[in-house]
């Protein structure tokens, strides 16, 4: 298997973009951020990005949207009651499995 020459160009561009995204804030912001709005915004960004990545994946991972919604509901309820991540993942997976099994019988 040979590697096409464009591969290295693409790799260098991606590495450069990744480096610039991480370096620019360090260069532009040299003092401590004290604005409460900016601090609260930066505090919630990881949660918003994680939600934007995970929620669509939940509904496309199962073969049925109904089963995915049941698993999502189980996960939200268990997370609300502060169960561990392993418990939430296991219980929501079991809920999706059982719901898909019940739907296959219908």
TORMIDO-910568 format. One line per 10 residues: number of its first residue (from 1); their letters; for each residue x, y, z of C-alpha. Coordinates in nm, 2 decimals, decimal comma. Layout:
<pts>
NUM> a> X/Y/Z | ...
</pts>
This chain:
<pts>
1> xxxxxxxxxx> 0,00/0,00/0,00 | 0,15/0,33/-0,10 | 0,08/0,67/0,06 | -0,03/0,94/-0,19 | 0,19/1,26/-0,18 | -0,11/1,48/-0,09 | -0,15/1,29/0,24 | 0,16/1,46/0,38 | 0,03/1,80/0,28 | -0,31/1,73/0,44
11> xxxxxxxxxx> -0,13/1,61/0,75 | 0,08/1,92/0,78 | -0,22/2,15/0,73 | -0,42/1,97/1,00 | -0,13/1,98/1,24 | -0,08/2,36/1,17 | -0,45/2,43/1,22 | -0,45/2,23/1,54 | -0,14/2,42/1,67 | -0,29/2,76/1,58
21> xxxxxxxxxx> -0,62/2,69/1,75 | -0,43/2,61/2,07 | -0,16/2,88/2,04 | -0,37/3,19/1,94 | -0,55/3,22/2,28 | -0,22/3,20/2,47 | -0,07/3,47/2,26 | -0,37/3,71/2,25 | -0,47/3,67/2,62 | -0,18/3,74/2,84
31> xxxxxxxxxx> -0,36/3,86/3,15 | -0,60/3,69/3,39 | -0,96/3,70/3,27 | -1,17/3,88/3,53 | -1,50/3,94/3,34 | -1,77/3,73/3,50 | -1,96/3,68/3,17 | -1,65/3,56/2,98 | -1,56/3,33/3,27 | -1,90/3,18/3,29
41> xxxxxxxxxx> -1,91/3,14/2,91 | -1,57/2,96/2,92 | -1,69/2,74/3,21 | -1,99/2,60/3,02 | -1,82/2,56/2,67 | -1,69/2,20/2,74 | -2,04/2,09/2,85 | -2,21/2,25/2,55 | -1,96/2,09/2,31 | -1,99/1,75/2,47
51> xxxxxxxxxx> -2,37/1,77/2,45 | -2,36/1,88/2,09 | -2,14/1,57/2,00 | -2,31/1,31/2,22 | -2,68/1,38/2,19 | -2,70/1,33/1,81 | -2,49/1,02/1,84 | -2,73/0,87/2,09 | -3,02/0,89/1,85 | -2,83/0,75/1,55
61> xxxxxxxxxx> -2,66/0,46/1,74 | -2,97/0,26/1,80 | -3,17/0,09/1,52 | -3,49/0,26/1,65 | -3,55/0,62/1,76 | -3,79/0,50/2,02 | -3,53/0,27/2,18 | -3,27/0,56/2,17 | -3,52/0,79/2,34 | -3,59/0,53/2,61
71> xxxxxxxxxx> -3,21/0,49/2,67 | -3,16/0,87/2,67 | -3,45/0,91/2,92 | -3,30/0,64/3,15 | -2,96/0,80/3,13 | -3,10/1,15/3,21 | -3,30/1,02/3,51 | -3,01/0,82/3,66 | -2,77/1,12/3,60 | -3,02/1,35/3,77
81> xxxxxxxxxx> -3,01/1,12/4,08 | -2,62/1,13/4,07 | -2,55/0,77/3,99 | -2,21/0,68/3,87 | -2,11/0,70/3,50 | -2,08/0,32/3,48 | -2,43/0,27/3,63 | -2,58/0,53/3,39 | -2,41/0,37/3,08 | -2,49/0,02/3,18
91> xxxxxxxxxx> -2,86/0,09/3,26 | -2,92/0,29/2,96 | -2,76/0,03/2,74 | -2,98/-0,24/2,89 | -3,28/-0,02/2,85 | -3,20/0,03/2,47 | -3,14/-0,35/2,43 | -3,47/-0,44/2,60 | -3,66/-0,18/2,41 | -3,53/-0,30/2,08
101> xxxxxx> -3,60/-0,66/2,17 | -3,96/-0,57/2,26 | -4,00/-0,37/1,94 | -3,87/-0,66/1,74 | -4,14/-0,89/1,89 | -4,42/-0,65/1,78
</pts>
